[in-house]
Amino acid sequence: MAGKEHFYALTVEWTGNTGSGTSGYRTYERAHTIAVAGKPVIPGSSDPSFRGDPARYNPEDLLVGSLSACHMLWYLHLCSVGGIVVTEYVDRAEGMMVEDASGGGRFASVVLRPDVTLAPGTDEAAALAAHHEAHEKCFVANSVNFPVTLEPVLRVQQPAD
């Protein structure tokens, strides 16, 4: 059986023309929007290091966020079908991008640090194994050419008295 194909369409629109277009490096804003039909618009910019607005999401934020969210969603799915009860999940993910001499660059790594709280009596070994399976299944992690590593922390919720 052939794999299913999924298609994603969105619109990125530059909104940073301050009146003279890109007539100079400092004459335009990096502001843009990312829109998908029927969903809230995401305000974007470049990283502040590249004259971007720190109040807006930049592509690097969104890449790290996509990796983190993909892992979380796979993990929660695997837990739900595997009888592992998760009551809280927080990931403080970090990515490292390296610039090269030409001004370009690439991501060198992303570290996901999911901090997961489990219901009392949950099999911790199975909960940890689900992280590794989620990592193997994550569509986004399987699409990047840099290492994405996991540093999960598991906590067991204390039973109520």
Disulfide bonds with the S-S distance in Angstrom:
Cys70-Cys138 2.49
